[in-house]
Amino acid sequence: MTRLLSGALFAASLLSACASAPKSTAYFLPDQVRETERTFAQTMANRDFAAFTRFLAEDAIFFEGDSATRGKQRVAQAWKPYFEGPQAPFSWEPSVVEVAASGDLALSSGPVRDASGKTIARFNTIWRLVAPGEWRVVFDKG
């Protein structure tokens, strides 16, 4: 009887643990990345260059055409002119977000619009999870 009761308690505790564990990263990570991308884009609208740089991974690579700018400091310097002036020269927002099964890499993609709101390009950003809920841009092509 004791073995049966112990077995039942063990099974119940396993089921309880399974029920309280997150079901899948597929449910919450895409939303997390989408919100991170929106906040990243808001740095341009807010003209907040310091906030923009906080989203960059140390080893970030940003592409412009066929050329690449490597490293957080160089990317920041290349983007600094976009933050000058009272109005943002462009904006972007994610329309597609996918997270790798590993849960530590993600892609966000969507339209880039000029100051008048006309779609002029499409961006693609690869994000790396560096801490729970903290994503950094590793690659960007827009």
C-alpha positions in Angstrom: 0.0 0.0 0.0 2.8 2.4 0.8 4.5 1.8 -2.6 1.2 2.4 -4.4 0.6 5.6 -2.5 4.3 6.7 -3.1 3.9 6.0 -6.8 0.7 7.9 -7.0 2.2 10.9 -5.2 5.2 10.8 -7.5 3.0 10.7 -10.6 0.9 13.5 -9.3 3.9 15.7 -8.6 5.3 15.1 -12.2 1.9 16.0 -13.7 1.8 19.1 -11.5 5.3 20.2 -12.6 4.4 19.7 -16.3 1.2 21.7 -15.9 3.0 24.7 -14.4 6.0 24.7 -16.8 5.8 26.8 -20.0 4.2 24.9 -22.8 6.6 26.1 -25.5 8.8 29.1 -26.4 6.7 29.3 -29.5 3.9 30.9 -27.5 5.8 33.8 -25.9 9.2 34.4 -27.6 7.8 35.7 -30.9 5.7 38.3 -29.0 8.8 39.2 -27.0 10.9 39.7 -30.1 8.1 41.7 -31.8 7.9 44.0 -28.8 11.7 44.4 -28.7 11.7 45.3 -32.4 9.0 47.9 -31.9 10.9 49.4 -29.0 14.0 49.4 -31.1 12.2 51.3 -33.9 10.8 53.7 -31.4 14.3 54.9 -30.6 14.4 56.4 -34.1 11.0 58.1 -33.7 12.1 59.4 -30.3 15.4 60.6 -31.7 17.1 58.6 -28.9 20.5 57.6 -30.2 21.7 56.3 -26.8 18.7 54.0 -26.5 19.3 52.8 -30.1 22.9 51.7 -29.3 21.7 49.6 -26.3 20.0 47.2 -28.7 23.2 46.5 -30.5 25.2 43.3 -29.8 29.0 43.9 -29.4 29.5 41.9 -32.6 26.6 43.4 -34.6 26.9 43.5 -38.4 24.7 46.0 -40.3 24.5 45.8 -44.1 24.0 48.7 -46.5 23.8 47.3 -50.0 26.7 44.9 -50.4 28.9 46.4 -47.7 28.9 45.6 -44.1 29.7 47.6 -41.0 31.0 45.4 -38.2 30.9 46.0 -34.4 28.7 47.9 -32.1 30.8 51.1 -32.1 31.1 51.3 -35.9 27.5 50.5 -36.4 26.5 53.2 -33.9 28.8 55.8 -35.7 27.3 54.9 -39.1 23.8 55.3 -37.8 24.4 58.5 -35.7 23.5 60.8 -38.7 20.1 59.3 -38.9 19.4 60.6 -35.4 20.2 64.2 -36.2 17.4 66.6 -36.9 14.0 66.9 -35.4 12.2 64.3 -37.7 13.1 60.7 -38.2 14.1 60.1 -41.9 12.5 56.7 -41.8 10.6 54.2 -39.6 10.1 50.5 -39.5 7.9 47.9 -37.9 7.9 44.1 -37.8 5.4 42.2 -39.8 7.1 38.8 -39.5 8.8 37.3 -36.5 10.2 33.8 -36.3 12.2 32.3 -33.4 14.6 29.3 -33.8 13.7 26.1 -32.0 16.7 26.8 -29.7 14.9 29.9 -28.5 18.0 32.1 -28.6 17.9 33.4 -32.2 15.1 35.2 -34.0 14.3 36.9 -37.2 12.2 40.0 -37.5 11.2 41.5 -40.9 8.9 44.2 -42.1 8.5 47.4 -44.1 10.7 50.5 -43.9 8.9 53.7 -44.6 10.2 57.2 -45.4 9.2 60.2 -43.5 6.0 60.6 -45.5 4.9 57.0 -44.7 5.7 55.5 -48.1 7.2 52.0 -48.1 10.7 52.2 -49.5 12.4 48.9 -48.4 12.1 45.9 -46.2 14.3 45.2 -43.2 15.6 41.9 -41.9 17.0 41.7 -38.4 18.5 38.7 -36.6 18.3 38.9 -32.8 20.2 37.0 -30.2 18.8 36.3 -26.7 21.5 37.4 -24.2 19.5 37.1 -21.0 15.9 36.2 -20.2 13.8 38.7 -22.1 16.8 40.6 -23.4 17.4 40.5 -27.2 20.3 42.2 -29.1 20.7 42.8 -32.8 23.3 40.6 -34.3 22.6 41.2 -38.1 20.6 43.9 -39.8 19.8 44.4 -43.5 17.3 47.0 -44.4 
